[in-house]
Amino acid sequence: MSYQSDEEQVELLKNLWKDYGQPVMLGIAVTLAAVSGYQYWQKTQQQDIAAASLLYQNLLNTVEPVLSGQAEMTTEQQATVGHVVANLQKDHANSQYAVLATLFLAQQQVRDNQLAAARSSLEWILDQKPSPEMQVMATARLGRVLLSESAENSQQVLDSLNALPSGAAFLSTVEAVKGDAYLALGDRQQARAAYRKAIDAAESNGLNRPILQLKLDDLAVLPSDQPSPAQEG
C-alpha cells in the first residue's frame, strides 16, 4: 500500500477546506448569528415586558383608591392614567399591559361621559388583535358605547357581537348588550330572549343580575307578542 507524501496531504487538506470547510464555517457562522440574534431578541422582549409591567404597576398604584371604591378619580390621577396609557400604547403596544391599561381608561371615559374617547380606546384595543377573551370584552363594551351614542348603531352592534365565536367568554355580558340592541331596534321578542340568556348565563356562574331581571320584567308587561317592525318588513 502506498502512502501520500506530507506535501500531498497538505494539498489534500487545502482542497478539502476549499470544497467543504468554507461552506461549513459559513453555516456555523450563520447559525451562531441566528442564535445570538434570537438571544438578543429574547432579552429585548423580556426588557420590554418588564418596562410595560412597571408602567402598569404605576397605574394601579395611582388608581388603587379608585379601584377599591374609596375615592373618585382626581384630575391629577386622570392625567397620570392618560400619560401612562399613552406611553404603553406608544412603546409597548403589543403587550397585554397596554390592552389592560387602555381598557381601564375606556371605563373611566365612559363614567365621565366621554363616549367618543371611550370608543377610540376600545377600537384601539381591538386593532391590537388581543386575546379572545379580551376581544369579547372590548367588543361588548364598544357595543354599549355605540348604543349610548345613537340607537342607529344597533344593527352594527349586533353584527359585531354575532361575529364573535360561539360559546365565547362573558356570555352574560354579550347577551345583555344584544338585548339592548334588539330593544333599540324595536324587536322586543329578541330582546327578551337575549336578556333571558344573559340571566341564565350569569346564574350558571353564581352571579345575580338584578338590572337585567328588571329589563326582562319590563318587557313581559309590554305588548311584545305583536310583530316587531323588523319582523314586519
N, C-alpha and C positions, 0 to 999 in steps of 0.2 A: 504494500500500500504506500502510495507516495504522499508526502506532506507538502503543504504550501509553504513558501518562504515567509519570513516575517514581513517583507515588503508586500507580498501578495495579500497577506491577511490584513495589513493596514489598508491597502487599496479596497479590499472587500468591505471592510467596516465603513470606509468613506462612502462607498456606493450604497450600502445598506442605509446609512444615515440620510443620504440624499434621497433615496427612494421612499423610505419609511419613517425615518426619525423626525424630519421636519413636520410632516403632517400629524404625526402622533403628538409631538410637542405643541403644535398649534391647537390640536384638540384639547390637550391638557390645559393650555392657557385659556382657551375659551371656556372650558368647564370651571376653572378657578375663577375666572371673571364673573361667570354666571352665579357661582356660589357666593362670591364676595358681594355681587350686586344684590342678591336675594337677602343676604345678611344685613346689608345696609338698608334695603327697603323695609325689612322686618323691624330693624332698630328704629327707623324713621316712623313706622306705623305705631310702634309702642310709645314713642315720644309724643306723637300726635294724639293718641288716645289718652295719655297721661295729662297732656295740656288741656284737652277738652274736658276731661273728668274734673280737673281742678277748677276750671271756669264754671262748670255746672254746680260743683260743690259750693262755690262762692255765691251762686244764685240762690241755692237752697238756704244757705246761712242768712242771706239778706231777707228772704221772704218767710223764714221759719214762723214768726208770729202770725203771719197771714195764713199759712197753711194749717196752723193749729187752731185758727178761728179766734185768736186772742186780740187781733187788731186788723184794721183796714190798711191797705197799702198806701203809704205816703207818697208824695210827689218825688221825693228823693229815691225811694225804693223803686218806683216806676222807672225812673231814669236809669238806675243801676240795672234793672232787668232788661230794659231796652238795649243798653250798652253791651251786656253780656251776650244776649241773643244775637245781636249784630255781629259780634266777634266770632261766635260759634258758627253762624251761617257763612261768614266770610272765610274763616281759616279752617274750619272743621266740619264742612257741610256733610261729609259722608259718615259722620259719627252719629250714634244713637243719641248722644247727649244734645246735639244740635236739634234733633227732632223733638226730644222731650222738653227742652227749654222753649222751643217755639210753640209747642202745644200749651204749655203753661201761659205763655204770653197771649195766645189766642183766647184762652179762657178769661184772662183779665180784660182783654179788649172787649169781649162780649159783655162782661159785667159793667164796663164803662160805656156801653152802647156805641162802641167804635166798630160798627159792623163791617165797614169796608176794610179796615185794618185787619180785623179778625179773618175775613175771607182771604185776604192776601197771605196771612200767616199760614192758614190751613192749606191753601193751594201750594205754598212753598213746600210744606211737608209732603204732600202727595207727589210733587215734582221730584223729590229725592228717592222715590221708589222704596218706601220704608218697609218694615216687616209687615206680614199680612195682618197681624193684629192691629198695628198702628195705622195701617191703611184703612181698616174698617172704622176705627175710632175717628180718624180725621175726616173720613167721608161722611160719617153720621153727623159730626159736629158742623161740618161745612153745610150739610143739608139744613140743619137748624138755622144757621146764619142766613142762608139763601131764602128760606121761608120767612124769616123775620124781615128781610129786606123787601120782599114782594111775593104775594101769592102767585104771581105769574111764573115764578121759578119752580112751581110744584112738580110739573112733569119732568123737568131737568133733575130735580132731586130724586124722584122715583127711578128715573133711568140710571142714575149713578148708584143708587142703593141696590137695584135689581141686578146690576152688573157685578156685584160682589160675589165671591164664591159661596156656593150653598153650604149651609152649616157653619157659616163664619162666626167668629167670636163676637161677643157683645150683641147677641141676637135680640135681647130685650130692647136695647137702645135703638138698634136698626129698625125693628118693627114699630117702635114708638114714633120715630121720625116718619116712617112710611104712613102711619096713621094720620099724623098731622098733614102730610102732603095730600093724602086722599081726601081728607076733610076740606082742605083748601080748594080742592077740585070739585067739591060738592058730592063726592061719592061716599055716602055715609056707610053703606054696607061694607065696602072695602076698608074704610077707616075702622069700623067696629071689629072686623076680622083681624086687622093688624094690631089694634090695641089688645085684643084677646090673646094673640100670640105673644105679645110683649109681656103681658102679665103672667102668662103661663111660664115663659122662659125665666122670668125673674123669680117666680115661686119655686121653680125647679132648682134654683141656686140659693134658696133660702132667703130671698130678698122680698121686701114689701114695697110696692109701687102705688101708694095711695092716690097720687095725682092721676096716674093712668086709669085707676079704677073710677075716679070721678069723671074722666073723659068718657069712659065706656058707659057709665051710668047715664050721663047726659045724652048720649046717642040713643040709649034704649028708650027714652021717652019722646024722641023725635019721630016724625012720620017717615022713618028711614026705609020702610018697605016699598016706598014709591020708587020707580026707576030714577036713577040719577041722571043729570044732564049728559054725563059721559056715556052712560048706557043707552040713552035715547038717540044718541046720534053723532 
